[in-house]
Amino acid sequence: MAEILRSNLSELHAEDNIAVLTIENGPKNLLTEPEFIDRKELLGWLDKNPQTGALVITGKGRHFSHGADVSLFGKAGVSELSAKLESARELLRTIERLPIITAAAINGGCFGGGLEIALSCQFRIASPSAFLGLPEIMHGVVPGMGGMERLYRLLGKEKALRMILCGEMISSKDALDIGLVTKLSEGRNSFEETITFVKELLSGKSLTQIHAITETMNLAADGAEDPSKGKFEAALTEAFEK
């Protein structure tokens, strides 16, 4: 049985071959530290559980995460905040490049750093009552964990600019309409439907196939030449060995 990995802001555990990472910090799951789980510990846990085919990120209780605790902005110097943000950016780059399926199960508020976390996932399943936004502009700053560029890549320049410059909080239905979320859950809590969604994607595929597809997409996003080279051969070799 996979061990449970806990930090002051999150918990990571396994449900069969799916890793579940839950943000846990008060009613709004505020990010009092930008790096909500230690990157090396996350990678170490995944190394110890090589059967993992997917990672689902969610928030405990009613909300995914309302993002940073803005009361902390004035308590740390710019250089200290910069170092913390870089650790968070590296963590989200790591999640974004994992060779497995990644999905965010979004309930309630998903704002600021919370949305930046969700944007590092390949898929976002939101409850009908969820709201999403990057409101940092209202606090005199801008998103600092890579959310601006991820939103631009997902939505295009015009929609991303408007959403960030206006600090818009949009409903999950509007988020679905513009392509910010993958689908809406039928129930009030999106978690179980996200697990079902991920299981359907995993069903009938080997980890070699999952890794081949996700790694190819990651390399293609980096502009690599011939990103799928060798992937067919690896899958075929495994199929013949069965």
Backbone hydrogen bonds in HBPLUS format (Angstrom, degrees):
<---DONOR---> <-ACCEPTOR-->    atom                        ^
c    i                          cat <-CA-CA->   ^        H-A-AA   ^      H-
h    n   atom  resd res      DA  || num        DHA   H-A  angle D-A-AA Bond
n    s   type  num  typ     dist DA aas  dist angle  dist       angle   num
A0005-LEU N   A0012-LEU O   2.84 MM   7  4.94 162.5  1.87 149.9 153.3     1
A0012-LEU N   A0005-LEU O   2.73 MM   7  4.94 154.5  1.79 146.9 155.3     2
A0007-SER N   A0010-SER O   2.91 MM   3  5.29 161.8  1.94 158.7 154.6     3
A0024-GLU N   A0009-LEU O   2.71 MM  15  5.15 166.8  1.73 130.8 135.0     4
A0011-GLU N   A0022-THR O   2.90 MM  11  5.24 142.3  2.05 139.5 151.5     5
A0022-THR N   A0011-GLU O   2.81 MM  11  5.24 166.4  1.83 159.0 160.9     6
A0013-HIS N   A0020-VAL O   3.01 MM   7  5.41 157.6  2.06 144.3 150.4     7
A0020-VAL N   A0013-HIS O   2.72 MM   7  5.41 173.1  1.73 171.7 173.1     8
A0015-GLU N   A0018-ILE O   2.74 MM   3  5.19 167.0  1.76 160.9 165.5     9
A0018-ILE N   A0015-GLU O   3.07 MM   3  5.19 156.1  2.13 116.8 123.8    10
A0053-GLY N   A0017-ASN O   2.83 MM  36  5.76 164.8  1.85 157.2 158.3    11
A0019-ALA N   A0054-ALA O   2.85 MM  35  6.14 171.1  1.86 156.4 153.8    12
A0056-VAL N   A0019-ALA O   2.80 MM  37  6.20 163.3  1.83 164.5 169.0    13
A0021-LEU N   A0056-VAL O   2.82 MM  35  6.15 166.1  1.84 160.5 165.4    14
A0058-THR N   A0021-LEU O   2.96 MM  37  6.40 156.1  2.02 156.2 161.3    15
A0023-ILE N   A0058-THR O   2.84 MM  35  6.27 163.7  1.86 150.2 152.9    16
A0060-LYS N   A0023-ILE O   2.94 MM  37  6.02 165.9  1.96 166.6 161.8    17
A0030-LEU N   A0025-ASN O   3.20 MM   5  5.78 129.3  2.48 160.2 146.3    18
A0029-ASN N   A0026-GLY O   3.14 MM   3  5.12 156.8  2.20 104.7 111.9    19
A0066-HIS N   A0028-LYS O   2.97 MM  38  5.59 150.7  2.06 165.9 167.5    20
A0031-LEU N   A0067-GLY O   2.77 MM  36  5.42 167.5  1.78 131.8 135.4    21
A0042-LEU N   A0038-ASP O   2.93 MM   4  6.21 155.6  1.99 155.8 163.1    22
A0043-LEU N   A0039-ARG O   3.00 MM   4  6.30 165.9  2.02 153.6 156.5    23
A0044-GLY N   A0040-LYS O   2.86 MM   4  5.99 150.8  1.94 141.0 150.0    24
A0045-TRP N   A0041-GLU O   2.89 MM   4  6.06 154.2  1.96 146.0 152.2    25
A0046-LEU N   A0042-LEU O   3.02 MM   4  6.32 159.7  2.06 151.0 156.2    26
A0047-ASP N   A0043-LEU O   2.92 MM   4  6.13 150.1  2.01 144.3 152.7    27
A0048-LYS N   A0044-GLY O   3.07 MM   4  6.32 145.0  2.20 142.0 150.7    28
A0049-ASN N   A0046-LEU O   3.09 MM   3  4.93 143.1  2.23  94.1 105.3    29
A0052-THR N   A0049-ASN O   3.06 MM   3  5.93 167.4  2.08 129.3 131.4    30
A0101-ILE N   A0053-GLY O   3.11 MM  48  6.38 165.1  2.13 146.1 141.3    31
A0055-LEU N   A0101-ILE O   2.73 MM  46  6.24 149.2  1.82 157.2 168.0    32
A0103-ALA N   A0055-LEU O   2.94 MM  48  6.44 152.2  2.02 158.6 165.7    33
A0057-ILE N   A0103-ALA O   2.88 MM  46  6.34 157.3  1.93 154.1 161.8    34
A0105-ALA N   A0057-ILE O   2.85 MM  48  6.15 160.4  1.88 156.9 163.3    35
A0064-PHE N   A0107-ASN O   2.82 MM  43  5.40 122.1  2.16 168.4 152.8    36
A0064-PHE N   A0109-GLY O   3.24 MM  45  5.92 130.9  2.50 132.6 146.1    37
A0065-SER N   A0109-GLY O   3.13 MM  44  6.10 156.4  2.19 150.3 156.7    38
A0111-PHE N   A0065-SER O   2.97 MM  46  6.41 150.4  2.06 150.2 159.7    39
A0072-LEU N   A0069-ASP O   2.95 MM   3  5.87 168.5  1.96 128.4 132.3    40
A0073-PHE N   A0070-VAL O   3.14 MM   3  5.39 160.9  2.18 109.1 114.8    41
A0075-LYS N   A0072-LEU O   3.10 MM   3  5.22 153.8  2.17 106.6 114.8    42
A0081-LEU N   A0077-GLY O   2.96 MM   4  6.24 166.4  1.98 158.1 161.9    43
A0082-SER N   A0078-VAL O   2.81 MM   4  5.93 153.2  1.88 148.2 156.5    44
A0083-ALA N   A0079-SER O   3.10 MM   4  6.30 154.6  2.17 142.4 147.5    45
A0084-LYS N   A0080-GLU O   3.14 MM   4  6.43 156.9  2.19 146.7 152.8    46
A0085-LEU N   A0081-LEU O   2.82 MM   4  6.03 159.1  1.86 153.3 159.4    47
A0086-GLU N   A0082-SER O   2.94 MM   4  6.13 151.3  2.03 145.0 152.6    48
A0087-SER N   A0083-ALA O   3.19 MM   4  6.47 150.4  2.29 141.3 148.2    49
A0088-ALA N   A0084-LYS O   3.06 MM   4  6.41 153.2  2.14 144.9 152.4    50
A0089-ARG N   A0085-LEU O   2.76 MM   4  6.03 156.3  1.81 151.4 158.5    51
A0090-GLU N   A0086-GLU O   2.94 MM   4  6.10 153.7  2.01 143.8 150.4    52
A0091-LEU N   A0087-SER O   2.98 MM   4  6.21 149.6  2.07 140.6 149.2    53
A0092-LEU N   A0088-ALA O   2.93 MM   4  6.24 162.4  1.96 154.6 158.0    54
A0093-ARG N   A0089-ARG O   2.91 MM   4  6.11 149.9  2.00 143.2 152.1    55
A0094-THR N   A0090-GLU O   2.96 MM   4  6.13 147.1  2.07 140.3 149.1    56
A0095-ILE N   A0091-LEU O   2.95 MM   4  6.33 157.9  2.00 151.5 157.0    57
A0096-GLU N   A0092-LEU O   2.89 MM   4  5.98 162.2  1.92 145.6 151.0    58
A0097-ARG N   A0093-ARG O   3.10 MM   4  6.20 135.5  2.30 136.8 147.1    59
A0097-ARG N   A0094-THR O   3.17 MM   3  5.21 131.0  2.42  96.0 108.7    60
A0098-LEU N   A0095-ILE O   3.26 MM   3  5.32 167.8  2.28 106.3 109.9    61
A0122-GLN N   A0102-THR O   3.18 MM  20  5.39 127.1  2.48 111.3 122.4    62
A0123-PHE N   A0102-THR O   3.16 MM  21  6.46 145.1  2.28 140.0 150.2    63
A0104-ALA N   A0123-PHE O   2.88 MM  19  6.32 152.4  1.96 141.6 148.6    64
A0125-ILE N   A0104-ALA O   2.88 MM  21  6.15 165.0  1.90 172.1 176.7    65
A0106-ILE N   A0125-ILE O   2.79 MM  19  6.00 167.8  1.80 160.6 164.0    66
A0127-SER N   A0106-ILE O   2.91 MM  21  6.30 148.4  2.01 166.1 175.2    67
A0131-PHE N   A0108-GLY O   2.97 MM  23  6.09 155.8  2.02 139.0 140.1    68
A0110-CYS N   A0131-PHE O   2.89 MM  21  6.09 142.0  2.03 160.4 172.2    69
A0133-GLY N   A0110-CYS O   3.21 MM  23  6.69 148.4  2.32 147.2 145.4    70
A0114-GLY N   A0111-PHE O   2.77 MM   3  5.10 137.8  1.94 151.1 141.5    71
A0112-GLY N   A0133-GLY O   2.87 MM  21  6.34 134.6  2.07 136.5 150.5    72
A0115-LEU N   A0112-GLY O   3.03 MM   3  5.44 118.5  2.42 107.4 120.7    73
A0116-GLU N   A0112-GLY O   3.00 MM   4  6.35 153.6  2.07 148.5 157.0    74
A0117-ILE N   A0113-GLY O   2.97 MM   4  6.18 146.2  2.09 140.9 148.3    75
A0118-ALA N   A0114-GLY O   3.08 MM   4  6.42 161.6  2.11 145.7 150.5    76
A0119-LEU N   A0115-LEU O   2.82 MM   4  6.02 148.2  1.92 149.4 158.1    77
A0120-SER N   A0117-ILE O   3.02 MM   3  5.37 147.3  2.13 106.5 116.3    78
A0121-CYS N   A0118-ALA O   3.10 MM   3  5.53 160.7  2.14 110.7 116.8    79
A0182-THR N   A0124-ARG O   2.74 MM  58  5.25 149.7  1.83 141.3 151.9    80
A0126-ALA N   A0183-LYS O   3.12 MM  57  6.58 160.1  2.16 158.9 160.5    81
A0185-SER N   A0126-ALA O   2.85 MM  59  6.01 156.2  1.90 144.3 150.0    82
A0130-ALA N   A0127-SER O   3.11 MM   3  5.38 169.3  2.12 116.9 119.3    83
A0172-SER N   A0130-ALA O   2.97 MM  42  5.27 125.5  2.27 157.7 146.6    84
A0132-LEU N   A0170-ILE O   2.88 MM  38  5.39 161.1  1.91 153.8 158.4    85
A0170-ILE N   A0132-LEU O   2.79 MM  38  5.39 159.5  1.83 163.3 158.6    86
A0138-MET N   A0135-PRO O   2.89 MM   3  5.70 152.4  1.97 127.2 133.9    87
A0139-HIS N   A0136-GLU O   2.86 MM   3  5.32 154.1  1.93 114.0 122.6    88
A0141-VAL N   A0136-GLU O   3.27 MM   5  5.41 159.7  2.31 143.3 137.2    89
A0140-GLY N   A0137-ILE O   3.29 MM   3  5.24 163.4  2.32 104.7 105.9    90
A0150-ARG N   A0146-GLY O   3.23 MM   4  6.37 156.6  2.28 147.9 154.9    91
A0151-LEU N   A0147-GLY O   2.89 MM   4  5.88 157.2  1.94 144.3 150.5    92
A0152-TYR N   A0148-MET O   3.00 MM   4  6.21 155.2  2.07 144.4 151.5    93
A0153-ARG N   A0149-GLU O   2.97 MM   4  6.17 159.1  2.01 143.9 149.1    94
A0154-LEU N   A0150-ARG O   3.01 MM   4  6.15 145.1  2.13 141.6 151.0    95
A0155-LEU N   A0151-LEU O   2.82 MM   4  5.86 169.4  1.83 157.1 159.7    96
A0156-GLY N   A0152-TYR O   2.77 MM   4  4.81 146.0  1.88 131.2 139.5    97
A0160-ALA N   A0156-GLY O   3.19 MM   4  6.14 159.7  2.24 150.5 156.7    98
A0161-LEU N   A0157-LYS O   2.86 MM   4  5.90 166.1  1.88 155.4 159.6    99
A0162-ARG N   A0158-GLU O   3.11 MM   4  6.27 171.1  2.12 151.2 153.6   100
A0163-MET N   A0159-LYS O   3.06 MM   4  6.17 166.3  2.08 148.3 152.2   101
A0164-ILE N   A0160-ALA O   2.99 MM   4  6.13 161.9  2.02 154.3 158.7   102
A0165-LEU N   A0161-LEU O   2.81 MM   4  5.80 171.1  1.81 160.9 163.9   103
A0166-CYS N   A0162-ARG O   3.02 MM   4  5.84 154.0  2.09 143.4 149.8   104
A0168-GLU N   A0163-MET O   3.07 MM   5  5.10 138.7  2.24 138.4 148.3   105
A0167-GLY N   A0164-ILE O   3.25 MM   3  5.03 141.2  2.41  92.4 103.5   106
A0175-ALA N   A0171-SER O   2.86 MM   4  6.13 152.3  1.94 147.6 156.7   107
A0176-LEU N   A0172-SER O   2.86 MM   4  6.07 143.7  1.99 140.2 149.1   108
A0177-ASP N   A0173-LYS O   3.00 MM   4  6.30 154.8  2.06 145.6 152.4   109
A0178-ILE N   A0174-ASP O   3.09 MM   4  6.39 146.4  2.21 147.4 154.6   110
A0180-LEU N   A0175-ALA O   2.74 MM   5  4.89 139.3  1.90 159.2 157.3   111
A0181-VAL N   A0175-ALA O   3.34 MM   6  5.67 150.8  2.43 110.1 110.8   112
A0179-GLY N   A0176-LEU O   3.19 MM   3  5.10 149.4  2.29  98.3 107.5   113
A0194-THR N   A0190-SER O   2.92 MM   4  6.07 141.1  2.07 149.7 161.4   114
A0194-THR N   A0191-PHE O   3.02 MM   3  5.08 123.7  2.35  96.8 111.9   115
A0195-ILE N   A0191-PHE O   2.97 MM   4  6.32 156.5  2.03 155.6 161.8   116
A0196-THR N   A0192-GLU O   2.96 MM   4  6.25 158.5  2.01 145.9 151.8   117
A0197-PHE N   A0193-GLU O   2.86 MM   4  5.97 156.7  1.92 139.3 146.1   118
A0198-VAL N   A0194-THR O   2.92 MM   4  6.14 161.0  1.96 151.3 155.6   119
A0199-LYS N   A0195-ILE O   2.88 MM   4  6.09 159.3  1.92 150.1 156.3   120
A0200-GLU N   A0196-THR O   2.98 MM   4  6.22 152.6  2.06 149.9 156.5   121
A0201-LEU N   A0197-PHE O   3.23 MM   4  6.56 149.4  2.33 141.5 149.2   122
A0201-LEU N   A0198-VAL O   3.09 MM   3  5.11 117.6  2.49  95.2 110.4   123
A0202-LEU N   A0198-VAL O   2.95 MM   4  6.25 147.2  2.06 148.8 158.6   124
A0203-SER N   A0199-LYS O   2.85 MM   4  5.87 139.3  2.02 145.3 155.8   125
A0205-LYS N   A0202-LEU O   3.12 MM   3  5.75 161.8  2.15 142.3 141.3   126
A0210-ILE N   A0206-SER O   3.02 MM   4  6.39 163.2  2.05 151.4 155.9   127
A0211-HIS N   A0207-LEU O   2.79 MM   4  5.92 167.9  1.80 151.2 154.8   128
A0212-ALA N   A0208-THR O   2.93 MM   4  6.00 156.3  1.99 141.8 148.9   129
A0213-ILE N   A0209-GLN O   3.00 MM   4  6.20 162.8  2.03 153.9 157.2   130
A0214-THR N   A0210-ILE O   3.00 MM   4  6.17 176.1  2.00 157.7 159.0   131
A0215-GLU N   A0211-HIS O   2.85 MM   4  5.72 160.5  1.89 147.3 153.8   132
A0216-THR N   A0212-ALA O   3.08 MM   4  6.03 150.5  2.17 134.6 142.8   133
A0217-MET N   A0213-ILE O   3.08 MM   4  6.36 158.9  2.12 148.6 153.8   134
A0218-ASN N   A0214-THR O   2.99 MM   4  6.23 157.8  2.04 148.1 154.2   135
A0219-LEU N   A0215-GLU O   2.92 MM   4  6.13 163.5  1.95 151.6 155.6   136
A0220-ALA N   A0216-THR O   2.83 MM   4  5.99 155.5  1.89 149.1 156.6   137
A0221-ALA N   A0217-MET O   2.94 MM   4  6.12 151.0  2.03 144.5 151.9   138
A0222-ASP N   A0218-ASN O   3.18 MM   4  6.47 135.9  2.39 136.8 148.2   139
A0222-ASP N   A0219-LEU O   3.11 MM   3  5.05 127.9  2.39  92.4 106.4   140
A0224-ALA N   A0219-LEU O   2.97 MM   5  5.35 163.0  2.00 157.3 151.7   141
A0223-GLY N   A0220-ALA O   2.95 MM   3  5.00 154.2  2.02 101.9 110.1   142
A0229-LYS N   A0226-ASP O   3.22 MM   3  5.66 165.9  2.24 120.0 122.1   143
A0231-LYS N   A0228-SER O   3.05 MM   3  5.52 163.7  2.07 134.1 138.3   144
A0234-ALA N   A0230-GLY O   3.11 MM   4  6.29 153.5  2.18 143.8 150.5   145
A0235-ALA N   A0231-LYS O   3.10 MM   4  6.36 161.8  2.14 151.4 155.5   146
A0236-LEU N   A0232-PHE O   2.85 MM   4  6.06 159.8  1.89 154.5 160.9   147
A0237-THR N   A0233-GLU O   2.90 MM   4  6.02 161.1  1.94 148.2 153.0   148
A0238-GLU N   A0234-ALA O   3.18 MM   4  6.37 158.4  2.23 142.6 147.8   149
A0239-ALA N   A0235-ALA O   2.97 MM   4  6.21 155.6  2.03 146.0 153.0   150
A0240-PHE N   A0236-LEU O   3.02 MM   4  6.28 154.0  2.09 152.9 158.7   151
A0241-GLU N   A0237-THR O   3.17 MM   4  6.33 136.9  2.37 138.1 149.4   152
A0241-GLU N   A0238-GLU O   3.12 MM   3  5.09 128.2  2.40  94.4 108.4   153
A0242-LYS N   A0239-ALA O   3.41 MM   3  5.54 152.3  2.49  98.9 106.4   154
